[in-house]
Amino acid sequence: MAEPAATVNDETAVQAQTPKKELGPVFKAAAGPTKWLDDRLGIAGLGRPFLRKVFPDHWSFLLGEIALYSFIVLILSGIFLTIWFKPSMAEIEYEGSYELLRGLHMSEAYASTLDISFDIRGGLLLRQMHHWAAAVFVAAMLTHSLRIFFTGAFRKPREINWLIGVAMLTLGIINGFTGYSLPDDLLSGTGLRFVDGLIRAIPVIGTWAEFFVFAGEFPGELIIPRLYMVHILLVPALLLGLIAVHLALVVYHKHTQYPGAGRVQGNVVGYPVFPVYAAKAGGFFLIVFGVLTLMGAVMQINPVWVFGPYNPAEVTAGSQPDWYMGFVEGGIRIMPNWEWHIGSTTWSWNVAIPGLGLMGLFFGLMAIYPFVEAWVTGDKSEHHLLDRPRNNPTRTAFGVAAMTGYAMLWIGGGNDLVATQFDVSLNAVTYFLRVAVFVAPVIAFLVTKRICIGLQHADRDRMLHGAESGVIDRAPSGKYSERHRPISAAQAFTLTQHEDIPALLPATDTDGYSEKEIRREQLRRKATRFFFIDTLRRPTRAEIEEAEHHHLHPMIIGDGEHHAIEAEEEHHLAK
C-alpha cells in the first residue's frame, strides 16, 4: 500500500521555489540567533506594531527623554558606586590619601566616600556624574510636568499617567535626598538634622516617629544603612515600575501632538519608531550621557572633603540643600515662630506647616488639578491635540503663579546668602518674602492672564486681517497703514484648532434636581465664569469668509502682488 504524500504549507512551498538572495556574512551571523529566538518567543510579531508606532517631532517632547536618560545614567553610575561604598556608621580612623583628614575619626560611610573620590580610579568622576544626573533627573521631570500642564496633556485619557508622573517626581526627590545623605559629611548630616526636625514636628506622634526612623535618638547608628536600602533598592524599584507603566500608557494612548494642518484627534503626524525615531533617540541618549560626563569631569559638585565628617554638635555655615529641596527649607526659614503647648505636648506649627504641609500641598494640588479642570469644563471627551498655553489663560496663569510662589520659597531657602551677597538685612529679606510669597503669585496670575488674552487678540487679528507685510502705505489724507497678506492654511489650522469652552450663566431651571445637585451645579457654573469669561472665542465661519473676501479685494492688494503672495504661501505649505 502506497504511503500518503506529505502535505506542505503553501507559503513554505512558494518560499522553497523562490531563489533566496545571498546574504553577507554579517547578516548571516545575525539572522541565526534572531530567528532562533523568534521561533521560540515570537518576538518579531510582538515588536512589529511597536516598531511602526508613530511619534511626533517637537523639541519639547525631549524633556521626558532627558529625564529617562538621566535615570539610566543614575543606574549605571550607581552600580559602580555601590561596589565601593560602605553604608556603615561604625567609627574608624581615616588612613586614606587625603592628608588634611588623615588620623581623624569618622564613619565608614564617610571614609569610603573619600576613598571613592581619591583612591578609586575614576571614582570622583562617577560620583560627580551620579550627583549631576540626579539633579538633572529631577529638573527634567519637573520641566516635563510643566510642559504637560501648560499644554493640557493631562486631560482624558491621560489622568492616570499624570498621577504616575507626580508619583515619579515625588520619588525622585525622596531618592535624591536619601542619596545626598549617604556620605555622612557635615553638610549632608545638617540636612539629615533638618529632616529630624520635620519628623519631630508631626503633632503628637513626632517623637515616637523619630525613634522609629533613627532607631533611637538622632543620629543613631542605623540611619545610613536604612537610607542606603531605600536609595539603592526600594525607590529605584518603584521608579522602574512606574517608568515602565508610564511608557506603556504613552504607547497605548498614542502620543499627543501640537495643533496644525493635517493633525486631528484621531491621528499622529510624525516618524515611526524604527528606524527614524530609534536612531534619533539613540543619538540623543549619547548626547545626554556625554553632557553629564562632561559636567562630572569639569564642574565640581558636593566636595565632601571640604566639609569634614558629620558631628551633631557642629553645623556648616551657609549650608544649602540640593535645589529641589530649597523650597521646603525656604518655607521653614520665613515662617513665623508659631507654637502651641497643650498639656505635655508641643505643636511646632512653625516647622510642621511649611515643612510637612508645603510638600503635601505642592504634590496634592498637582495630583488633583486635572480632575478639578475636568469638573469645571464638564468635558468627557478624549484629547490628543495639545493646547497652546495662550488659549487657556486661567490654567496658564495658575501655572505661572505656582512657579512664582515656588521661586519666592526657593529664594527664602538662601535668605542668608541673599543678605550677605547684596549687603542687606537678613530680617528685611525674611519679612519681604513673608509678604511676597502670597502677593507675588497673585500679581503673576493677573499679569500672565492679561498677556495670554493679549496674545489671543493678536491671533484673532492675524486670522481675520492677515499677517503684517512690512509695507507701509500713505493715504491722500496723510494717514499711514500697513498692508496685510493672507496667512497660510497651516497657520490658520494652528490658530483655530482649539476648543471654545463657554462661561456658563447661573442655572435657572432647577426642576428635577435636588438642592445638593443645584448647589454643585451653580458652583461649577461660577467656576466656568472664573476660568473662561475673558477667553476670546474663535472667529466664526462668517467672519473668516468675510475676512477672506476682504483680503482678495484689489483695493487692498494688487493683482500681481496677490498672485506672488499666493505662490509664496503655496510653496510654504508644500514644504
Solvent accessible surface area in square Angstrom, and as a share of the most:
residue,aa,sasa,rsa
1,M,240,1.07
2,A,93,0.72
3,E,157,0.70
4,P,126,0.79
5,A,94,0.73
6,A,94,0.73
7,T,135,0.79
8,V,95,0.55
9,N,98,0.50
10,D,115,0.60
11,E,117,0.52
12,T,71,0.41
13,A,31,0.24
14,V,94,0.54
15,Q,98,0.44
16,A,87,0.68
17,Q,148,0.66
18,T,77,0.45
19,P,123,0.77
20,K,183,0.77
21,K,180,0.76
22,E,135,0.60
23,L,90,0.45
24,G,31,0.30
25,P,112,0.70
26,V,116,0.67
27,F,138,0.57
28,K,106,0.45
29,A,71,0.55
30,A,58,0.45
31,A,47,0.37
32,G,41,0.39
33,P,83,0.52
34,T,78,0.46
35,K,132,0.56
36,W,139,0.49
37,L,73,0.36
38,D,44,0.23
39,D,90,0.46
40,R,139,0.51
41,L,114,0.57
42,G,33,0.32
43,I,72,0.36
44,A,45,0.35
45,G,44,0.42
46,L,138,0.69
47,G,23,0.22
48,R,145,0.53
49,P,92,0.58
50,F,92,0.39
51,L,76,0.38
52,R,142,0.52
53,K,54,0.23
54,V,50,0.29
55,F,21,0.09
56,P,11,0.07
57,D,85,0.44
58,H,66,0.29
59,W,179,0.63
60,S,4,0.02
61,F,15,0.06
62,L,64,0.32
63,L,31,0.15
64,G,21,0.20
65,E,22,0.10
66,I,45,0.23
67,A,9,0.07
68,L,50,0.25
69,Y,19,0.07
70,S,0,0.00
71,F,9,0.04
72,I,61,0.31
73,V,1,0.00
74,L,23,0.11
75,I,60,0.30
76,L,94,0.47
77,S,2,0.01
78,G,16,0.16
79,I,104,0.53
80,F,53,0.22
81,L,24,0.12
82,T,53,0.31
83,I,118,0.60
84,W,107,0.37
85,F,24,0.10
86,K,113,0.48
87,P,41,0.26
88,S,30,0.19
89,M,40,0.18
90,A,54,0.42
91,E,127,0.57
92,I,63,0.32
93,E,86,0.39
94,Y,4,0.01
95,E,140,0.63
96,G,15,0.14
97,S,58,0.38
98,Y,42,0.16
99,E,118,0.53
100,L,148,0.74
101,L,19,0.10
102,R,117,0.43
103,G,37,0.36
104,L,82,0.41
105,H,109,0.49
106,M,7,0.03
107,S,13,0.08
108,E,45,0.20
109,A,0,0.00
110,Y,0,0.00
111,A,6,0.05
112,S,4,0.02
113,T,4,0.02
114,L,0,0.00
115,D,52,0.27
116,I,4,0.02
117,S,9,0.06
118,F,76,0.32
119,D,72,0.37
120,I,38,0.20
121,R,233,0.85
122,G,36,0.35
123,G,0,0.00
124,L,60,0.30
125,L,60,0.30
126,L,39,0.19
127,R,23,0.08
128,Q,11,0.05
129,M,9,0.04
130,H,33,0.15
131,H,25,0.11
132,W,46,0.16
133,A,0,0.00
134,A,19,0.15
135,A,14,0.11
136,V,35,0.20
137,F,9,0.04
138,V,2,0.01
139,A,37,0.29
140,A,7,0.05
141,M,16,0.07
142,L,36,0.18
143,T,58,0.34
144,H,33,0.15
145,S,13,0.08
146,L,53,0.26
147,R,28,0.10
148,I,25,0.13
149,F,23,0.09
150,F,32,0.14
151,T,6,0.04
152,G,1,0.01
153,A,10,0.08
154,F,1,0.00
155,R,40,0.14
156,K,82,0.35
157,P,27,0.17
158,R,21,0.08
159,E,34,0.15
160,I,113,0.57
161,N,11,0.06
162,W,15,0.05
163,L,67,0.33
164,I,18,0.09
165,G,18,0.17
166,V,12,0.07
167,A,38,0.30
168,M,16,0.07
169,L,2,0.01
170,T,38,0.22
171,L,28,0.14
172,G,3,0.03
173,I,15,0.07
174,I,76,0.39
175,N,21,0.11
176,G,8,0.08
177,F,29,0.12
178,T,6,0.03
179,G,20,0.19
180,Y,18,0.07
181,S,1,0.01
182,L,15,0.07
183,P,13,0.08
184,D,16,0.08
185,D,1,0.00
186,L,18,0.09
187,L,24,0.12
188,S,2,0.01
189,G,3,0.03
190,T,27,0.15
191,G,15,0.14
192,L,10,0.05
193,R,102,0.37
194,F,51,0.21
195,V,29,0.17
196,D,3,0.01
197,G,29,0.28
198,L,9,0.04
199,I,24,0.12
200,R,122,0.45
201,A,7,0.05
202,I,51,0.26
203,P,44,0.28
204,V,87,0.50
205,I,99,0.50
206,G,2,0.02
207,T,75,0.43
208,W,185,0.65
209,A,22,0.17
210,E,4,0.02
211,F,94,0.39
212,F,163,0.68
213,V,51,0.29
214,F,1,0.01
215,A,48,0.37
216,G,20,0.19
217,E,128,0.58
218,F,20,0.08
219,P,31,0.20
220,G,23,0.22
221,E,137,0.61
222,L,86,0.43
223,I,4,0.02
224,I,0,0.00
225,P,40,0.25
226,R,99,0.36
227,L,20,0.10
228,Y,19,0.07
229,M,94,0.42
230,V,42,0.24
231,H,28,0.12
232,I,62,0.31
233,L,115,0.57
234,L,99,0.49
235,V,4,0.02
236,P,16,0.10
237,A,58,0.45
238,L,85,0.42
239,L,2,0.01
240,L,99,0.49
241,G,36,0.35
242,L,42,0.21
243,I,21,0.11
244,A,61,0.47
245,V,71,0.41
246,H,28,0.12
247,L,80,0.40
248,A,58,0.45
249,L,36,0.18
250,V,35,0.20
251,V,42,0.24
252,Y,171,0.65
253,H,29,0.13
254,K,42,0.18
255,H,32,0.14
256,T,8,0.05
257,Q,1,0.00
258,Y,41,0.16
259,P,14,0.09
260,G,7,0.06
261,A,42,0.33
262,G,48,0.46
263,R,74,0.27
264,V,76,0.44
265,Q,62,0.28
266,G,64,0.62
267,N,52,0.27
268,V,30,0.17
269,V,65,0.38
270,G,33,0.32
271,Y,98,0.37
272,P,25,0.16
273,V,15,0.09
274,F,112,0.47
275,P,76,0.48
276,V,52,0.30
277,Y,48,0.18
278,A,43,0.34
279,A,71,0.55
280,K,96,0.41
281,A,22,0.17
282,G,35,0.34
283,G,32,0.30
284,F,36,0.15
285,F,47,0.19
286,L,121,0.60
287,I,105,0.54
288,V,12,0.07
289,F,71,0.30
290,G,37,0.36
291,V,73,0.42
292,L,3,0.02
293,T,41,0.24
294,L,110,0.55
295,M,32,0.14
296,G,2,0.02
297,A,65,0.50
298,V,105,0.60
299,M,85,0.38
300,Q,119,0.53
301,I,29,0.15
302,N,18,0.09
303,P,24,0.15
304,V,0,0.00
305,W,33,0.11
306,V,102,0.59
307,F,54,0.23
308,G,9,0.09
309,P,26,0.16
310,Y,35,0.13
311,N,61,0.31
312,P,68,0.43
313,A,95,0.74
314,E,91,0.41
315,V,106,0.61
316,T,23,0.14
317,A,104,0.81
318,G,40,0.38
319,S,22,0.14
320,Q,51,0.23
321,P,34,0.21
322,D,28,0.15
323,W,73,0.26
324,Y,6,0.02
325,M,19,0.09
326,G,6,0.06
327,F,5,0.02
328,V,0,0.00
329,E,24,0.11
330,G,0,0.00
331,G,4,0.04
332,I,38,0.19
333,R,66,0.24
334,I,8,0.04
335,M,36,0.16
336,P,38,0.24
337,N,122,0.63
338,W,136,0.48
339,E,78,0.35
340,W,138,0.49
341,H,131,0.58
342,I,93,0.47
343,G,83,0.80
344,S,120,0.77
345,T,51,0.29
346,T,71,0.41
347,W,57,0.20
348,S,24,0.15
349,W,58,0.20
350,N,29,0.15
351,V,33,0.19
352,A,10,0.07
353,I,80,0.41
354,P,7,0.04
355,G,0,0.00
356,L,61,0.30
357,G,38,0.36
358,L,34,0.17
359,M,50,0.22
360,G,47,0.45
361,L,104,0.52
362,F,49,0.20
363,F,27,0.11
364,G,30,0.29
365,L,98,0.49
366,M,29,0.13
367,A,24,0.18
368,I,89,0.45
369,Y,27,0.10
370,P,4,0.03
371,F,96,0.40
372,V,60,0.35
373,E,7,0.03
374,A,44,0.34
375,W,91,0.32
376,V,2,0.01
377,T,26,0.15
378,G,41,0.39
379,D,46,0.24
380,K,165,0.70
381,S,58,0.37
382,E,89,0.40
383,H,11,0.05
384,H,16,0.07
385,L,18,0.09
386,L,6,0.03
387,D,18,0.09
388,R,46,0.17
389,P,53,0.33
390,R,56,0.20
391,N,19,0.10
392,N,7,0.04
393,P,1,0.01
394,T,0,0.00
395,R,1,0.01
396,T,10,0.06
397,A,0,0.00
398,F,74,0.31
399,G,5,0.05
400,V,43,0.25
401,A,13,0.10
402,A,65,0.50
403,M,86,0.39
404,T,30,0.17
405,G,11,0.11
406,Y,45,0.17
407,A,37,0.29
408,M,32,0.14
409,L,20,0.10
410,W,120,0.42
411,I,68,0.34
412,G,0,0.00
413,G,3,0.03
414,G,12,0.11
415,N,10,0.05
416,D,37,0.19
417,L,74,0.37
418,V,42,0.24
419,A,9,0.07
420,T,99,0.58
421,Q,141,0.63
422,F,148,0.62
423,D,133,0.69
424,V,75,0.43
425,S,62,0.40
426,L,82,0.41
427,N,93,0.48
428,A,55,0.42
429,V,16,0.09
430,T,13,0.08
431,Y,125,0.47
432,F,136,0.57
433,L,3,0.01
434,R,77,0.28
435,V,92,0.53
436,A,9,0.07
437,V,26,0.15
438,F,153,0.64
439,V,69,0.40
440,A,21,0.16
441,P,23,0.14
442,V,87,0.50
443,I,97,0.49
444,A,17,0.13
445,F,25,0.11
446,L,102,0.51
447,V,78,0.45
448,T,16,0.09
449,K,18,0.08
450,R,140,0.51
451,I,99,0.50
452,C,8,0.05
453,I,6,0.03
454,G,38,0.37
455,L,68,0.34
456,Q,9,0.04
457,H,99,0.44
458,A,56,0.44
459,D,17,0.09
460,R,66,0.24
461,D,67,0.35
462,R,84,0.31
463,M,23,0.10
464,L,24,0.12
465,H,89,0.40
466,G,3,0.03
467,A,5,0.04
468,E,122,0.55
469,S,37,0.24
470,G,60,0.58
471,V,62,0.36
472,I,102,0.52
473,D,50,0.26
474,R,165,0.60
475,A,42,0.33
476,P,148,0.93
477,S,102,0.66
478,G,27,0.26
479,K,142,0.60
480,Y,133,0.51
481,S,63,0.40
482,E,53,0.24
483,R,73,0.27
484,H,48,0.22
485,R,65,0.24
486,P,30,0.19
487,I,25,0.13
488,S,4,0.03
489,A,53,0.41
490,A,28,0.22
491,Q,58,0.26
492,A,21,0.16
493,F,86,0.36
494,T,41,0.24
495,L,18,0.09
496,T,30,0.18
497,Q,39,0.17
498,H,32,0.14
499,E,89,0.40
500,D,53,0.28
501,I,41,0.21
502,P,80,0.50
503,A,25,0.19
504,L,42,0.21
505,L,133,0.66
506,P,70,0.44
507,A,19,0.15
508,T,129,0.75
509,D,99,0.51
510,T,62,0.36
511,D,120,0.62
512,G,87,0.84
513,Y,125,0.48
514,S,57,0.37
515,E,130,0.58
516,K,127,0.54
517,E,76,0.34
518,I,28,0.14
519,R,141,0.51
520,R,111,0.41
521,E,43,0.19
522,Q,56,0.25
523,L,108,0.54
524,R,40,0.15
525,R,58,0.21
526,K,129,0.55
527,A,21,0.16
528,T,2,0.01
529,R,60,0.22
530,F,102,0.42
531,F,12,0.05
532,F,5,0.02
533,I,105,0.53
534,D,57,0.30
535,T,18,0.10
536,L,33,0.16
537,R,91,0.33
538,R,92,0.34
539,P,18,0.11
540,T,77,0.45
541,R,188,0.69
542,A,71,0.55
543,E,61,0.27
544,I,37,0.19
545,E,94,0.42
546,E,125,0.56
547,A,10,0.08
548,E,96,0.43
549,H,129,0.57
550,H,86,0.38
551,H,10,0.04
552,L,102,0.51
553,H,75,0.33
554,P,87,0.55
555,M,159,0.71
556,I,63,0.32
557,I,4,0.02
558,G,36,0.35
559,D,97,0.50
560,G,55,0.53
561,E,60,0.27
562,H,22,0.10
563,H,116,0.52
564,A,61,0.48
565,I,15,0.07
566,E,75,0.33
567,A,58,0.45
568,E,93,0.42
569,E,25,0.11
570,E,118,0.53
571,H,120,0.54
572,H,97,0.43
573,L,87,0.43
574,A,91,0.70
575,K,182,0.77
